[in-house]
Amino acid sequence: MSHVLDDLVDLLSLEAIEENLFRGRSQDLGFRQLYGGQVLGQSLSAASQTVEEARHVHSLHGYFLRPGDASMPVVYSVDRVRDGGSFSTRRVTAIQKGNPIFTCSASFQYDEEGFEHQAQMPDVVGPENLLSEVELAQLMSDHLPEHLREKLLCAKPIEVRPVTEKDPFNPKPGDPVKYVWFRADGSLPDAPALHKYLLAYASDFGLLTTSLMPHGKSVWHKDMQIASLDHALWFHGNLRADEWLLYAMDSPWAGNARGFSRGSIFNRAGQLVASSCQEGLIRHRKDWT
């Protein structure tokens, strides 16, 4: 395991400070506010630690309430809403400076037999000969903003290899469809819950910005105010975050300064292991230029 991946695993592990109360470190990825995937992964970690191991998370629905501060830790308060015969429900509130910055509900279920079907995996090129986001950034390092260069060029715990997007800093208008391969940059323990924390963490990368593609705009443009408003994630089975996963994203709608995006996550065998949806703020701020 690389040191950056080891640090991410530690970030998602959380410190139990009281019954149903946890604390997590924060990381600064260079965004205007705390990265939403950190709060998603840590919230899922907090909820999972209050549920028996035999019940696995199958869904998470959350709202981002306030911008988070990447220089401060986050406290997670877990409400054990219900433990039924088959399902358990948890409500998690993420807190900074005494105020909630994120709230979500997560549902857990025992494994059981049932009807099965799934969508087919898109036919896209494999990850082997694709450049990673870090390698793509290195190719255009002379054009990167000075204050972001170190953040964009440093080693990452999640390796992302875009299939369709080549220049996120100067995009051209195109269809709102995006494919990326991603995996943890190193081997992980055989702990199913940990792999789901990492997937939740990674699921926020690039999803909302799919809605910017028809408009030729980027999260890195100074005149764009970008923020996640909500996030939903469904887990369809166990997965390995340290093996290649295909994130297929599209955006069927944008309007009223909001963008809506959907994602399907497949493993190399073509199994649909997770699905996501997100709406976010994509406000064009002409007064920021």
Backbone bond lengths (Angstrom), bond angles and torsions (degrees), N, CA, C in turn:
res aa  C-N    CA-C-N  psi(-1)  N-CA   C-N-CA  omega(-1)  CA-C   N-CA-C  phi
1 M - - - 1.466 - - 1.525 109.56 -
2 S 1.338 118.22 130.63 1.453 121.54 179.03 1.524 110.12 -69.44
3 H 1.336 116.29 160.93 1.463 118.56 -178.19 1.529 111.44 -65.92
4 V 1.359 117.69 -31.73 1.462 119.05 179.33 1.532 110.84 -72.76
5 L 1.333 117.24 -33.95 1.458 120.19 176.10 1.521 110.43 -71.48
6 D 1.311 116.40 -40.94 1.464 120.97 176.45 1.527 110.27 -58.32
7 D 1.337 116.09 -40.11 1.467 120.75 179.09 1.525 110.65 -65.99
8 L 1.343 117.58 -38.16 1.467 120.67 178.84 1.523 110.86 -67.39
9 V 1.325 117.18 -42.26 1.469 120.52 177.36 1.529 109.66 -59.34
10 D 1.333 116.27 -41.72 1.465 119.98 177.45 1.527 110.91 -64.76
11 L 1.340 116.58 -39.38 1.460 121.95 179.83 1.526 111.07 -60.14
12 L 1.337 116.14 -37.05 1.461 121.32 -176.23 1.527 113.18 -87.33
13 S 1.327 116.82 -7.61 1.471 119.68 -175.20 1.525 112.78 -78.26
14 L 1.304 118.63 -34.51 1.465 126.19 176.42 1.531 113.24 69.80
15 E 1.314 114.01 154.25 1.473 122.87 176.19 1.523 108.37 -107.10
16 A 1.320 116.68 124.55 1.469 120.59 176.04 1.524 108.20 -79.18
17 I 1.326 117.48 117.30 1.466 120.61 -177.10 1.534 112.66 -108.52
18 E 1.327 117.25 -11.65 1.455 122.41 177.25 1.518 106.77 -171.53
19 E 1.307 118.46 168.78 1.462 121.05 176.38 1.536 109.70 -56.75
20 N 1.342 116.56 122.54 1.463 122.93 178.56 1.533 113.40 66.68
21 L 1.338 117.15 19.10 1.458 121.16 -178.19 1.529 108.68 -132.84
22 F 1.334 116.12 128.08 1.467 121.38 -175.05 1.530 110.05 -134.73
23 R 1.333 114.92 157.29 1.461 119.76 177.95 1.516 109.55 -130.88
24 G 1.348 115.98 137.10 1.450 121.20 179.59 1.511 111.97 -127.84
25 R 1.331 116.82 146.27 1.461 121.87 174.37 1.530 109.65 -69.35
26 S 1.311 116.10 166.08 1.458 121.76 174.91 1.516 109.83 -118.72
27 Q 1.325 116.10 159.45 1.453 121.46 177.21 1.530 108.90 -130.81
28 D 1.310 115.92 145.18 1.464 122.39 -179.55 1.522 108.68 -101.78
29 L 1.336 116.78 111.32 1.465 121.69 -179.12 1.530 112.20 -99.74
30 G 1.335 117.05 4.70 1.451 120.22 177.52 1.515 114.65 96.60
31 F 1.354 117.56 1.09 1.460 120.33 177.50 1.526 110.30 -80.74
32 R 1.343 116.13 169.82 1.467 119.93 178.79 1.524 111.61 -67.20
33 Q 1.340 116.18 -25.92 1.455 120.31 -179.84 1.529 109.50 -137.41
34 L 1.309 116.13 176.75 1.455 122.22 179.50 1.531 109.84 -57.95
35 Y 1.333 116.16 135.42 1.468 120.85 179.69 1.522 110.28 -63.32
36 G 1.340 116.51 127.23 1.459 121.40 -175.84 1.514 114.04 -62.12
37 G 1.345 117.04 -33.06 1.457 119.87 -179.81 1.516 112.81 -62.75
38 Q 1.350 116.74 -30.31 1.465 119.02 176.87 1.524 110.08 -62.33
39 V 1.334 116.43 -45.56 1.464 120.78 -177.93 1.525 110.52 -68.36
40 L 1.336 117.33 -36.02 1.465 120.54 176.60 1.521 110.93 -62.32
41 G 1.342 116.28 -50.87 1.456 120.39 -178.79 1.510 112.96 -63.37
42 Q 1.334 117.02 -41.97 1.460 120.39 -179.55 1.527 111.51 -70.82
43 S 1.324 117.97 -36.56 1.476 120.38 176.66 1.523 110.94 -63.12
44 L 1.328 116.23 -42.06 1.462 120.12 177.90 1.524 110.33 -64.94
45 S 1.317 116.63 -39.43 1.463 120.75 177.28 1.525 110.72 -61.16
46 A 1.330 116.44 -45.74 1.464 120.65 -179.52 1.525 110.73 -62.17
47 A 1.335 117.27 -46.77 1.469 120.93 -179.71 1.524 110.96 -62.28
48 S 1.342 116.58 -43.94 1.467 121.24 -175.84 1.524 111.69 -63.35
49 Q 1.311 116.98 -31.64 1.462 120.40 -178.11 1.523 113.12 -73.22
50 T 1.341 117.33 -4.84 1.467 120.86 176.45 1.528 112.15 -110.01
51 V 1.342 116.83 9.16 1.467 121.76 -177.70 1.528 108.84 -121.58
52 E 1.333 117.33 142.78 1.457 119.32 178.79 1.532 110.53 -59.40
53 E 1.325 116.23 146.23 1.458 122.19 -171.53 1.525 113.15 -61.63
54 A 1.334 117.78 -27.05 1.468 121.15 -177.29 1.529 112.47 -71.83
55 R 1.324 117.51 -16.05 1.469 120.77 177.38 1.527 108.32 -98.20
56 H 1.329 115.80 124.88 1.460 121.47 -175.84 1.520 110.19 -105.17
57 V 1.328 116.16 144.13 1.463 119.78 178.21 1.533 109.37 -65.23
58 H 1.330 115.96 135.87 1.470 119.85 175.73 1.523 111.73 -121.44
59 S 1.345 118.40 -16.20 1.463 118.71 176.87 1.516 111.05 -157.12
60 L 1.330 113.52 153.04 1.468 121.99 177.71 1.527 107.33 -145.13
61 H 1.328 116.50 131.32 1.460 121.73 179.71 1.530 107.93 -131.44
62 G 1.330 116.73 120.42 1.455 119.05 -173.97 1.516 114.02 -137.08
63 Y 1.345 114.94 159.59 1.461 123.05 176.21 1.527 109.30 -125.93
64 F 1.335 114.80 133.22 1.454 121.13 173.50 1.527 107.99 -87.56
65 L 1.329 116.71 120.51 1.463 121.55 -171.17 1.524 113.61 -100.35
66 R 1.326 116.32 -37.37 1.458 122.04 -179.45 1.524 108.91 -143.48
67 P 1.345 117.73 153.32 1.467 119.20 174.18 1.527 109.87 -63.02
68 G 1.331 116.86 135.18 1.457 121.15 177.61 1.522 111.20 -86.91
69 D 1.319 115.84 156.40 1.473 123.31 179.69 1.531 108.01 -101.53
70 A 1.334 116.88 114.27 1.465 121.17 -176.34 1.521 113.18 -70.82
71 S 1.326 117.82 -9.24 1.465 120.72 179.90 1.526 112.49 -92.18
72 M 1.335 117.09 -1.19 1.463 121.10 -175.92 1.523 111.58 -124.47
73 P 1.341 117.80 150.35 1.465 119.85 173.24 1.522 110.84 -69.25
74 V 1.335 115.60 167.00 1.464 122.10 179.17 1.528 108.25 -121.14
75 V 1.325 116.52 134.76 1.466 122.16 176.37 1.527 108.51 -100.90
76 Y 1.333 115.98 135.77 1.466 121.80 -177.98 1.521 110.03 -117.40
77 S 1.323 115.75 120.96 1.462 122.17 177.67 1.527 108.52 -104.80
78 V 1.336 116.85 125.41 1.464 121.96 -175.96 1.529 110.32 -109.12
79 D 1.314 115.54 127.02 1.463 122.59 174.89 1.524 108.07 -102.58
80 R 1.330 116.69 117.49 1.468 121.23 179.02 1.526 108.16 -80.31
81 V 1.327 116.18 83.85 1.466 121.87 -171.36 1.520 111.32 -62.64
82 R 1.344 116.95 -47.72 1.460 119.17 -176.49 1.515 111.47 -162.53
83 D 1.324 116.06 141.98 1.455 123.70 168.13 1.523 107.27 -123.07
84 G 1.343 115.63 101.38 1.457 120.31 -179.56 1.517 111.49 -94.29
85 G 1.324 115.26 -167.90 1.456 119.90 -178.90 1.513 113.47 -67.22
86 S 1.327 117.60 -31.90 1.467 121.73 -178.27 1.525 113.07 -123.19
87 F 1.336 116.58 -29.92 1.461 121.56 -172.99 1.529 111.66 -120.09
88 S 1.320 115.16 150.43 1.462 122.45 171.17 1.525 108.26 -125.67
89 T 1.325 116.54 140.57 1.462 122.03 179.15 1.524 109.67 -121.15
90 R 1.320 115.30 134.80 1.457 121.36 176.90 1.529 109.48 -128.51
91 R 1.324 115.48 142.56 1.460 121.63 173.66 1.529 107.70 -115.16
92 V 1.324 116.44 129.54 1.456 121.69 -175.43 1.526 109.38 -121.30
93 T 1.326 116.11 135.21 1.458 122.19 174.29 1.517 108.67 -119.69
94 A 1.328 116.01 124.59 1.467 121.62 176.74 1.520 108.28 -95.08
95 I 1.335 116.40 131.80 1.467 121.43 -169.81 1.528 110.58 -127.65
96 Q 1.332 115.42 134.75 1.457 123.08 169.17 1.528 108.93 -136.22
97 K 1.318 116.83 138.47 1.474 122.14 178.44 1.524 111.80 54.01
98 G 1.332 116.23 33.62 1.460 121.33 177.49 1.508 115.40 79.88
99 N 1.337 118.11 0.96 1.461 121.71 -177.81 1.529 111.30 -119.43
100 P 1.340 117.98 144.44 1.469 120.04 175.29 1.523 110.55 -70.53
101 I 1.338 116.46 131.32 1.467 120.91 176.07 1.527 111.04 -107.22
102 F 1.337 116.79 -15.88 1.464 121.48 -177.45 1.516 107.93 -160.17
103 T 1.313 115.78 143.79 1.460 120.20 174.29 1.523 108.86 -139.80
104 C 1.327 116.60 144.40 1.460 119.11 179.91 1.523 110.46 -151.49
105 S 1.312 114.62 161.21 1.458 122.49 169.87 1.515 107.99 -117.55
106 A 1.313 116.28 140.41 1.459 121.59 178.61 1.523 108.74 -129.90
107 S 1.335 116.10 142.56 1.457 121.56 -179.10 1.524 109.80 -120.34
108 F 1.328 115.41 139.42 1.462 123.12 -176.96 1.518 108.77 -124.89
109 Q 1.348 116.67 149.88 1.464 121.19 -175.71 1.522 110.39 -147.33
110 Y 1.342 115.77 145.85 1.464 120.02 167.98 1.528 109.27 -65.15
111 D 1.325 117.33 151.39 1.463 120.78 172.45 1.529 109.54 -68.76
112 E 1.332 117.01 139.44 1.460 120.65 174.59 1.522 110.00 -154.46
113 E 1.317 116.53 161.88 1.459 122.54 -179.78 1.526 110.14 -77.54
114 G 1.349 116.32 150.28 1.457 120.23 178.20 1.516 110.88 -174.17
115 F 1.347 116.64 176.77 1.460 121.14 176.19 1.518 109.69 -60.48
116 E 1.340 115.83 148.13 1.455 119.93 -179.58 1.526 111.74 -137.06
117 H 1.319 116.59 138.49 1.463 123.65 166.38 1.521 106.77 -159.65
118 Q 1.337 117.54 165.28 1.455 120.42 177.87 1.525 109.83 -159.04
119 A 1.328 115.14 160.93 1.461 121.48 174.51 1.525 109.40 -71.46
120 Q 1.328 115.91 154.33 1.459 120.74 179.74 1.519 110.43 -79.83
121 M 1.315 116.15 142.81 1.450 121.92 177.69 1.535 110.23 -67.73
122 P 1.336 118.68 134.98 1.475 120.38 177.51 1.533 111.31 -59.98
123 D 1.293 115.46 148.67 1.462 121.74 179.47 1.527 108.77 -89.22
124 V 1.328 116.78 93.22 1.465 121.50 -179.34 1.526 108.97 -126.92
125 V 1.321 115.61 163.29 1.455 121.19 179.37 1.530 109.92 -63.84
126 G 1.327 116.96 146.04 1.454 121.41 178.83 1.520 112.45 -71.18
127 P 1.331 117.46 171.91 1.467 120.84 -173.83 1.524 114.91 -81.18
128 E 1.339 118.22 -13.15 1.467 120.76 -167.03 1.529 114.21 -56.95
129 N 1.333 117.92 -40.74 1.462 120.46 -174.82 1.527 113.38 -106.82
130 L 1.319 116.49 15.26 1.459 120.61 178.74 1.525 110.72 -93.38
131 L 1.320 116.18 150.06 1.462 121.30 175.91 1.528 109.47 -81.92
132 S 1.320 116.02 146.47 1.457 120.62 176.15 1.523 109.93 -78.87
133 E 1.323 116.40 166.06 1.466 120.22 177.65 1.522 111.22 -60.41
134 V 1.336 117.18 -36.78 1.470 120.28 178.15 1.523 110.17 -65.20
135 E 1.330 117.65 -43.20 1.468 121.10 178.99 1.523 111.32 -64.88
136 L 1.332 117.23 -38.25 1.462 120.46 176.62 1.525 110.74 -65.13
137 A 1.337 116.51 -39.54 1.468 120.34 177.97 1.525 110.82 -65.65
138 Q 1.339 116.98 -36.66 1.468 120.35 178.57 1.527 111.15 -62.90
139 L 1.341 116.56 -35.79 1.469 120.56 -179.66 1.523 112.10 -66.17
140 M 1.320 116.20 -26.86 1.466 120.07 -178.99 1.528 111.32 -118.15
141 S 1.330 116.51 28.61 1.464 121.15 -175.02 1.522 112.84 -59.46
142 D 1.340 117.15 -31.09 1.465 120.34 -179.77 1.520 112.30 -66.29
143 H 1.330 116.57 -19.78 1.464 120.52 -177.30 1.526 112.51 -102.16
144 L 1.337 117.23 -0.19 1.461 119.96 -178.06 1.525 110.21 -77.81
145 P 1.336 117.32 142.96 1.472 119.86 174.80 1.530 110.08 -58.51
146 E 1.308 116.23 137.65 1.464 121.27 -175.68 1.526 112.34 -55.70
147 H 1.351 116.35 -41.73 1.466 119.89 -175.55 1.528 112.87 -72.94
148 L 1.350 117.26 -11.35 1.465 120.49 -179.52 1.524 113.19 -110.37
149 R 1.339 116.97 -11.40 1.465 120.27 -170.94 1.529 111.98 -56.87
150 E 1.316 117.46 -47.27 1.468 120.12 -177.64 1.524 111.25 -63.40
151 K 1.348 116.72 -41.51 1.466 120.61 -179.32 1.524 111.68 -64.51
152 L 1.329 117.06 -37.37 1.458 120.96 -175.13 1.521 112.84 -80.69
153 L 1.342 117.10 -26.18 1.459 120.49 -175.09 1.526 113.49 -98.10
154 C 1.328 117.73 -8.68 1.466 119.88 -177.76 1.531 110.82 -75.28
155 A 1.335 116.47 164.21 1.465 121.78 177.95 1.520 110.51 -62.46
156 K 1.332 116.61 143.01 1.468 122.37 -177.00 1.529 110.43 -118.04
157 P 1.340 117.86 143.82 1.469 120.27 177.81 1.524 112.75 -72.48
158 I 1.339 116.77 -25.48 1.463 122.45 177.21 1.520 108.07 -112.84
159 E 1.327 116.42 117.14 1.460 120.15 177.45 1.524 108.60 -84.32
160 V 1.329 115.90 126.26 1.459 122.22 -178.41 1.522 108.84 -119.71
161 R 1.321 116.33 126.08 1.464 121.43 177.99 1.534 109.16 -120.31
162 P 1.334 117.56 102.94 1.466 120.48 -179.15 1.524 111.83 -67.19
163 V 1.318 115.46 140.54 1.464 121.34 175.12 1.522 109.79 -93.15
164 T 1.342 115.99 -39.12 1.465 120.70 -171.60 1.521 113.32 -110.12
165 E 1.314 118.45 -32.73 1.465 121.39 -174.17 1.528 109.65 -93.31
166 K 1.334 116.68 124.50 1.461 120.49 -175.84 1.532 113.25 -112.79
167 D 1.333 117.92 -31.87 1.461 120.73 -178.05 1.528 109.45 -134.13
168 P 1.337 117.90 85.71 1.467 120.35 -177.84 1.527 113.18 -69.45
169 F 1.332 117.32 -13.64 1.460 120.59 -177.15 1.524 112.17 -88.60
170 N 1.326 116.87 -22.21 1.467 121.15 178.61 1.537 108.87 -142.48
171 P 1.340 117.14 65.17 1.467 120.11 -173.59 1.520 112.40 -73.88
172 K 1.314 114.98 152.55 1.463 122.27 173.76 1.533 108.36 -102.21
173 P 1.336 117.77 144.37 1.474 119.30 179.03 1.521 111.63 -56.26
174 G 1.332 115.80 138.56 1.459 121.07 -179.52 1.510 110.57 -162.37
175 D 1.322 116.26 179.31 1.460 120.82 179.50 1.531 110.50 -62.40
176 P 1.339 117.41 143.76 1.466 120.82 -179.38 1.527 112.47 -79.96
177 V 1.322 115.28 62.83 1.467 122.15 178.17 1.528 107.46 -133.57
178 K 1.325 116.53 131.21 1.463 120.62 -175.38 1.528 109.60 -139.47
179 Y 1.322 115.71 139.13 1.467 121.21 174.76 1.524 108.47 -127.06
180 V 1.328 116.48 132.36 1.458 120.66 172.80 1.530 108.81 -139.08
181 W 1.321 115.35 145.42 1.458 121.57 168.40 1.523 108.24 -95.39
182 F 1.328 117.27 142.69 1.461 119.27 176.04 1.527 110.15 -149.27
183 R 1.320 114.86 156.19 1.464 122.11 175.07 1.523 108.56 -163.35
184 A 1.310 116.40 159.38 1.463 120.76 172.73 1.518 108.89 -65.61
185 D 1.326 116.48 141.68 1.464 121.37 -176.48 1.533 110.48 -85.24
186 G 1.328 115.32 66.64 1.457 120.98 -179.31 1.518 110.51 146.90
187 S 1.318 116.45 169.44 1.465 121.59 -179.34 1.520 110.69 -79.96
188 L 1.329 115.50 143.83 1.459 121.96 -179.85 1.523 110.57 -116.62
189 P 1.328 117.61 156.50 1.470 120.22 176.52 1.526 110.95 -62.67
190 D 1.343 116.08 159.18 1.465 121.31 177.47 1.532 109.67 -80.63
191 A 1.328 114.99 67.59 1.465 122.32 179.53 1.526 107.31 -123.62
192 P 1.347 118.51 98.69 1.472 121.16 -173.90 1.528 113.87 -52.28
193 A 1.327 117.50 -39.19 1.465 119.73 -178.09 1.532 110.93 -62.99
194 L 1.337 117.37 -40.88 1.465 121.19 -179.47 1.523 111.01 -60.59
195 H 1.330 117.51 -40.77 1.462 120.88 -179.81 1.533 110.47 -63.84
196 K 1.323 117.33 -32.05 1.460 120.63 177.96 1.529 110.99 -75.68
197 Y 1.336 118.12 -34.77 1.464 119.91 174.12 1.530 109.62 -59.34
198 L 1.337 115.69 -44.94 1.460 120.32 -178.73 1.524 111.74 -66.14
199 L 1.330 117.08 -37.66 1.455 119.57 176.75 1.524 110.49 -64.38
200 A 1.336 117.15 -43.23 1.462 120.32 177.54 1.528 110.17 -59.46
201 Y 1.327 116.51 -42.80 1.465 121.57 177.91 1.530 110.78 -58.98
202 A 1.331 116.71 -47.13 1.466 121.18 -175.27 1.522 112.84 -76.76
203 S 1.325 118.36 -21.13 1.468 121.04 -173.08 1.519 113.16 -67.08
204 D 1.335 118.03 -15.86 1.467 121.38 -178.90 1.523 112.11 -88.00
205 F 1.342 117.70 -14.40 1.461 121.06 179.22 1.527 110.38 -71.29
206 G 1.329 117.28 119.36 1.458 121.20 170.22 1.508 116.73 79.07
207 L 1.331 118.80 -6.91 1.464 119.82 -175.41 1.527 110.83 -69.81
208 L 1.315 117.45 -55.92 1.460 120.78 -177.87 1.525 111.89 -61.87
209 T 1.329 116.76 -38.79 1.469 119.91 -175.28 1.530 112.71 -68.48
210 T 1.329 117.72 -10.67 1.464 120.26 172.13 1.526 110.14 -58.74
211 S 1.334 116.69 -32.15 1.469 120.73 -179.27 1.528 112.33 -73.72
212 L 1.341 118.21 -9.71 1.466 121.14 177.47 1.524 112.48 -89.18
213 M 1.329 117.03 -14.00 1.463 120.52 -170.87 1.537 114.45 -59.75
214 P 1.344 120.45 -39.63 1.471 118.62 178.82 1.531 112.77 -67.69
215 H 1.324 116.78 -13.79 1.459 121.15 -171.91 1.534 112.77 -108.35
216 G 1.342 116.82 1.29 1.449 120.40 177.03 1.513 113.71 62.61
217 K 1.316 116.87 33.00 1.465 120.92 -179.70 1.524 110.02 -116.45
218 S 1.332 115.49 161.47 1.464 121.49 -176.57 1.517 109.62 -137.09
219 V 1.318 115.41 155.03 1.467 120.95 175.57 1.522 111.06 -62.38
220 W 1.340 116.57 -20.25 1.464 120.82 -178.68 1.525 112.34 -86.80
221 H 1.326 118.79 -7.67 1.461 121.06 178.65 1.531 110.00 -72.96
222 K 1.317 116.54 134.65 1.460 121.49 -174.42 1.523 113.00 -68.28
223 D 1.345 117.74 -18.51 1.460 120.08 -177.92 1.529 112.61 -95.73
224 M 1.345 116.71 11.34 1.463 120.10 -179.78 1.530 110.93 -111.89
225 Q 1.323 115.51 129.21 1.466 122.26 173.40 1.529 107.17 -102.97
226 I 1.326 115.46 108.82 1.466 121.67 -173.44 1.522 109.30 -116.92
227 A 1.315 117.22 129.95 1.463 120.54 177.34 1.526 109.60 -156.76
228 S 1.324 116.72 136.03 1.464 121.10 174.32 1.527 109.19 -69.24
229 L 1.312 116.55 136.01 1.466 121.81 175.65 1.520 111.29 -100.47
230 D 1.314 116.32 -40.24 1.461 120.27 178.12 1.522 108.81 -149.33
231 H 1.324 115.91 173.42 1.464 120.43 179.91 1.523 107.72 -160.33
232 A 1.311 115.52 132.24 1.467 120.97 176.19 1.521 108.56 -126.54
233 L 1.314 115.46 139.91 1.460 121.14 -176.73 1.519 108.68 -141.21
234 W 1.326 114.86 131.82 1.466 121.26 177.24 1.524 108.66 -119.57
235 F 1.314 116.81 130.86 1.471 122.47 176.73 1.527 107.91 -102.52
236 H 1.324 115.74 123.79 1.461 120.22 -175.92 1.528 113.02 -97.63
237 G 1.307 116.87 -3.21 1.459 121.33 179.46 1.511 109.98 168.12
238 N 1.304 116.10 -179.52 1.459 119.34 177.48 1.529 110.58 -69.91
239 L 1.295 115.96 155.93 1.460 122.40 -176.43 1.516 108.24 -151.36
240 R 1.321 114.82 166.94 1.460 120.52 173.51 1.523 108.37 -119.50
241 A 1.318 115.31 116.50 1.461 120.53 -179.55 1.521 112.00 -76.35
242 D 1.352 117.65 -11.07 1.464 120.07 178.23 1.526 111.92 -96.74
243 E 1.327 116.91 11.40 1.460 122.36 171.44 1.522 108.05 -119.57
244 W 1.337 116.44 154.54 1.462 120.68 -174.05 1.518 112.23 -58.24
245 L 1.337 115.31 131.68 1.461 123.60 175.25 1.527 108.42 -124.96
246 L 1.318 116.71 139.43 1.459 121.69 177.68 1.528 109.06 -98.14
247 Y 1.331 115.77 123.62 1.469 121.77 176.70 1.534 107.32 -102.81
248 A 1.324 116.20 107.69 1.466 122.46 179.10 1.524 107.98 -100.20
249 M 1.336 116.87 116.72 1.464 121.63 -173.80 1.522 111.26 -122.48
250 D 1.319 115.85 146.80 1.458 120.42 172.63 1.524 109.08 -147.97
251 S 1.321 116.09 162.24 1.463 121.41 179.15 1.525 108.89 -130.57
252 P 1.335 117.31 105.69 1.465 120.05 -177.07 1.525 114.01 -80.18
253 W 1.364 117.48 -11.11 1.467 118.98 -173.84 1.517 110.86 -159.90
254 A 1.337 115.22 146.40 1.464 123.19 166.35 1.517 107.51 -147.66
255 G 1.329 116.60 146.09 1.458 121.96 179.27 1.512 110.45 176.55
256 N 1.335 115.74 161.47 1.463 120.66 176.90 1.528 112.30 54.72
257 A 1.345 116.14 35.85 1.466 124.06 -179.68 1.532 112.53 65.62
258 R 1.349 116.80 21.07 1.455 121.18 177.03 1.518 109.69 -125.56
259 G 1.315 115.71 147.00 1.449 121.72 174.54 1.516 109.90 -120.90
260 F 1.330 116.67 143.44 1.468 122.43 179.94 1.524 108.47 -119.07
261 S 1.330 115.99 128.71 1.468 120.79 -177.91 1.517 110.66 -133.25
262 R 1.357 115.11 152.69 1.465 122.21 178.76 1.517 108.97 -128.51
263 G 1.322 116.06 151.62 1.454 119.49 179.13 1.515 112.51 -140.77
264 S 1.330 116.11 145.87 1.462 122.95 172.86 1.521 107.40 -125.51
265 I 1.327 116.89 133.18 1.459 121.54 -175.68 1.527 108.82 -116.94
266 F 1.341 115.45 121.87 1.463 122.49 -176.62 1.520 109.97 -117.84
267 N 1.347 116.73 148.17 1.458 119.68 170.11 1.527 109.58 -88.61
268 R 1.332 116.77 177.01 1.471 120.10 -175.59 1.526 112.36 -63.89
269 A 1.330 116.87 -23.37 1.468 120.79 178.98 1.529 112.13 -80.03
270 G 1.337 117.28 -2.16 1.454 121.15 179.52 1.513 114.45 88.32
271 Q 1.341 117.63 6.91 1.462 120.49 178.99 1.527 110.10 -80.03
272 L 1.326 115.97 133.48 1.459 121.46 174.73 1.524 107.86 -77.48
273 V 1.334 117.20 108.45 1.461 120.52 -174.08 1.525 112.85 -98.81
274 A 1.342 117.21 -19.65 1.465 119.89 179.79 1.523 109.83 -162.50
275 S 1.338 115.60 158.33 1.467 122.46 175.63 1.518 108.19 -135.79
276 S 1.341 115.87 152.67 1.461 120.18 -178.47 1.526 110.71 -141.59
277 C 1.312 115.70 156.87 1.463 123.42 171.48 1.519 108.01 -143.63
278 Q 1.319 115.51 148.73 1.458 119.09 179.47 1.519 110.42 -155.77
279 E 1.335 115.01 141.88 1.452 121.24 168.19 1.522 107.34 -119.61
280 G 1.321 115.69 143.33 1.455 118.45 -177.86 1.508 112.31 -151.09
281 L 1.304 114.80 166.73 1.460 122.70 177.69 1.521 109.21 -77.98
282 I 1.329 117.32 126.63 1.469 121.87 174.62 1.538 107.21 -130.49
283 R 1.309 115.66 63.57 1.471 122.22 -173.63 1.523 110.92 -84.87
284 H 1.335 115.47 126.80 1.468 121.03 176.41 1.521 108.02 -85.13
285 R 1.336 116.27 110.23 1.465 122.27 -176.32 1.524 109.84 -101.18
286 K 1.322 115.92 91.00 1.455 119.62 179.91 1.528 111.66 -66.11
287 D 1.343 116.58 -21.48 1.467 120.32 179.35 1.526 112.09 -79.03
288 W 1.347 117.91 -4.83 1.460 121.02 179.50 1.527 112.59 -93.60
289 T 1.300 118.47 -9.82 1.474 120.83 -175.76 1.520 111.39 -75.94
